[in-house]
Amino acid sequence: MPSVYTSSTFPNAYEYKRRRVVPAFRDDPSLGKIITRYYEVRDGTYTDPVLDTVDSEFPTAYLTNVRPREHRDGEIMRYEVDFCTIPARRELDFEGYGARFPGFGVASTANAAKTVYGFVPSADRKTAILHVPAHGYTVNTVVGYHLVLASGNQQTGQFSMQGHSLVVQSALNQLTVLLDTPVPAGVPVNFFAGTVRNFSVAFPARSEVTEEVKGRVVYDYFLPGVSSGIARADDIPLPQRFRIFGSDGAETSTLSTTTHPTQAQYEAMVVGGQSFLAQVIFGRWRGNIWERGLRTVRAI
């Protein structure tokens, strides 16, 4: 029988060509690998390989797949197998997803602290134009101000904003404020980031909406009997996606003062830029290795 390599994983088999190793994920080769091996045996000595068999060369790789057998030269049979390492956590940012967002039972307002971006275009270095990122709400009124100007990641100064010359443009979520203290010389004024505290935002009443948004997905991988604390697939924890329940315990799509969470609690998530679990993805990845994906989206 022609042979190239003797297999220490399957003693009766020979590798008729060199094994092939490829990344489990092309976008990040460090997360795991797939090893394909090419075997031949005498037909009478063949036994089905057992899933989860450990590869002799890569001790953290486990058998996940056996491809169809091919008979050659009468008594010779060839087959291919895949061994896979258990992938490390995989994180994908900004994946598009059609997410459902709850309705608001009544129109309301809420105070918030919000990160803003802006610039000081005036020659006197006192007029600040602030843009407030808005998701599902509009700037209503500003009731107090505290701004930290920054250039890049380097904090450059702190200013008190009394707002004695203030214009609010709700449609653009833009604030124009005359600073009591000019921006010091040497501090860049073409662009800055900061925080405005205690401004009021308005939430109109609405029905449940579905919008295409950018979310984040975190994938984890488990092999029962190998992964810590996982003896069976049933042991893999699956958290519950975000849901709303009324006072009677029934699920609902519209927030109110008596739901869990309440409308006020969800509004705080919106103005705080918080995310919620929108989808749980679960199934076999390869062989007995399971994949769990948790997709989160920002509340709007």
Secondary structure as the mmCIF struct_conf table of DSSP 4:
data_model
#
loop_
_struct_conf.conf_type_id
_struct_conf.id
_struct_conf.beg_label_comp_id
_struct_conf.beg_label_asym_id
_struct_conf.beg_label_seq_id
_struct_conf.end_label_comp_id
_struct_conf.end_label_asym_id
_struct_conf.end_label_seq_id
BEND BEND1 VAL A 4 VAL A 4
STRN STRN1 TYR A 5 THR A 6
BEND BEND2 SER A 8 PHE A 10
TURN_TY1_P TURN_TY1_P1 PRO A 11 ASN A 12
STRN STRN2 TYR A 14 PRO A 23
BEND BEND3 ALA A 24 ALA A 24
TURN_TY1_P TURN_TY1_P2 ARG A 26 ASP A 27
HELX_RH_3T_P HELX_RH_3T_P1 PRO A 29 LEU A 31
STRN STRN3 LYS A 33 ARG A 42
HELX_RH_3T_P HELX_RH_3T_P2 ASP A 43 THR A 45
HELX_LH_PP_P HELX_LH_PP_P1 ASP A 48 VAL A 50
TURN_TY1_P TURN_TY1_P3 LEU A 51 ASP A 52
HELX_LH_PP_P HELX_LH_PP_P2 THR A 53 THR A 53
STRN STRN4 VAL A 54 VAL A 54
HELX_LH_PP_P HELX_LH_PP_P3 ASP A 55 ASP A 55
BEND BEND4 SER A 56 GLU A 57
TURN_TY1_P TURN_TY1_P4 PRO A 59 THR A 60
STRN STRN5 ALA A 61 VAL A 66
HELX_LH_PP_P HELX_LH_PP_P4 ARG A 67 ARG A 69
STRN STRN6 GLU A 70 ARG A 72
TURN_TY1_P TURN_TY1_P5 ASP A 73 GLU A 75
STRN STRN7 ILE A 76 THR A 85
HELX_LH_PP_P HELX_LH_PP_P5 PRO A 87 ARG A 89
STRN STRN8 ARG A 90 PHE A 101
STRN STRN9 GLY A 103 PHE A 104
BEND BEND5 GLY A 105 VAL A 106
STRN STRN10 SER A 108 PHE A 119
BEND BEND6 SER A 122 SER A 122
TURN_TY1_P TURN_TY1_P6 ALA A 123 ASP A 124
BEND BEND7 ARG A 125 ARG A 125
STRN STRN11 THR A 127 HIS A 131
BEND BEND8 HIS A 135 GLY A 136
STRN STRN12 THR A 138 VAL A 142
STRN STRN13 LEU A 147 SER A 151
TURN_TY1_P TURN_TY1_P7 GLY A 152 ASN A 153
STRN STRN14 GLN A 154 PHE A 159
BEND BEND9 HIS A 164 SER A 165
STRN STRN15 LEU A 166 GLN A 169
HELX_RH_3T_P HELX_RH_3T_P3 SER A 170 LEU A 172
TURN_TY1_P TURN_TY1_P8 ASN A 173 ASN A 173
STRN STRN16 GLN A 174 LEU A 178
BEND BEND10 ASP A 180 THR A 181
HELX_LH_PP_P HELX_LH_PP_P6 PRO A 182 PRO A 184
TURN_TY1_P TURN_TY1_P9 ALA A 185 GLY A 186
BEND BEND11 VAL A 187 VAL A 187
BEND BEND12 ASN A 190 ASN A 190
STRN STRN17 PHE A 192 PHE A 203
STRN STRN18 ARG A 206 ARG A 206
STRN STRN19 VAL A 209 PHE A 222
TURN_TY1_P TURN_TY1_P10 PRO A 224 VAL A 226
BEND BEND13 SER A 227 SER A 227
TURN_TY1_P TURN_TY1_P11 SER A 228 GLY A 229
BEND BEND14 ALA A 231 ARG A 232
HELX_RH_3T_P HELX_RH_3T_P4 ALA A 233 ASP A 235
BEND BEND15 ILE A 236 ILE A 236
HELX_LH_PP_P HELX_LH_PP_P7 PRO A 239 PHE A 242
STRN STRN20 ILE A 244 PHE A 245
TURN_TY1_P TURN_TY1_P12 SER A 247 ASP A 248
BEND BEND16 GLY A 249 GLY A 249
STRN STRN21 GLU A 251 THR A 252
BEND BEND17 SER A 253 SER A 253
STRN STRN22 THR A 254 LEU A 255
BEND BEND18 THR A 257 THR A 259
STRN STRN23 HIS A 260 HIS A 260
BEND BEND19 PRO A 261 PRO A 261
HELX_RH_AL_P HELX_RH_AL_P1 GLN A 263 VAL A 271
TURN_TY1_P TURN_TY1_P13 GLY A 272 GLY A 273
STRN STRN24 SER A 275 ARG A 286
TURN_TY1_P TURN_TY1_P14 GLY A 287 ASN A 288
STRN STRN25 ILE A 289 ARG A 298
#
